[in-house]
Amino acid sequence: MKGTEVAEAVKEKFKDLVSDVSFPREMVVRLSIPRESIVPFCRFLRDELSCEHLSLVTAVDWPDNFECVYHIASYLEEYMVELHVKIPKDDPKIDSLSEVWRGADFPEREAYDMMGITFVGHPDLRRILLPEDYLFFPLRKDFKG
């Protein structure tokens, strides 16, 4: 399956929810979805498009919002989805993908620990690198350590 075929499949299923589609490399499709769609969208990737591996969860602090970036791979079909989800700074939370891919556990905890993004429904959302009583999120641009 090529990146263009993946893009067509997700657009057909999720219609107007998919935006900013691009193809940075032959077997990579980059796209954005609203945060409310994250779990059903990723279940579709896993169950219908053979995306068996979540290889990356990270967060970015942009001037107007946060953004979670996910790299989701299909080794069987030899492609990767780079998924971008904007998160408002005044409501920094998104549903956890730990029920879709167990491998989301530690990277979601790291994004919480460093950026303060809450992953709703995570089975053990606590700091992973910093002490539990640490009051700040050191990778935020407003952090004045």
Stockholm file with secondary structure:
# STOCKHOLM 1.0

chainA/1-145         MKGTEVAEAVKEKFKDLVSDVSFPREMVVRLSIPRESIVPFCRFLRDELSCEHLSLVTAVDWPDNFECVYHIASYLEEYMVELHVKIPKDDPKIDSLSEVWRGADFPEREAYDMMGITFVGHPDLRRILLPEDYLFFPLRKDFKG
#=GR chainA/1-145 SS CCHHHHHHHHHHHHGGGCEEEEEEETTEEEEECCGGGHHHHHHHHHHHSCCCEEEEEEEEECSSEEEEEEEEEETTTTEEEEEEEEEETTSCEEECCTTTCGGGHHHHHHHHHHHCCEEETCTTCSCSSSCTTCCCCTTSTTCCC
#=GC SS_cons         CCHHHHHHHHHHHHGGGCEEEEEEETTEEEEECCGGGHHHHHHHHHHHSCCCEEEEEEEEECSSEEEEEEEEEETTTTEEEEEEEEEETTSCEEECCTTTCGGGHHHHHHHHHHHCCEEETCTTCSCSSSCTTCCCCTTSTTCCC
//
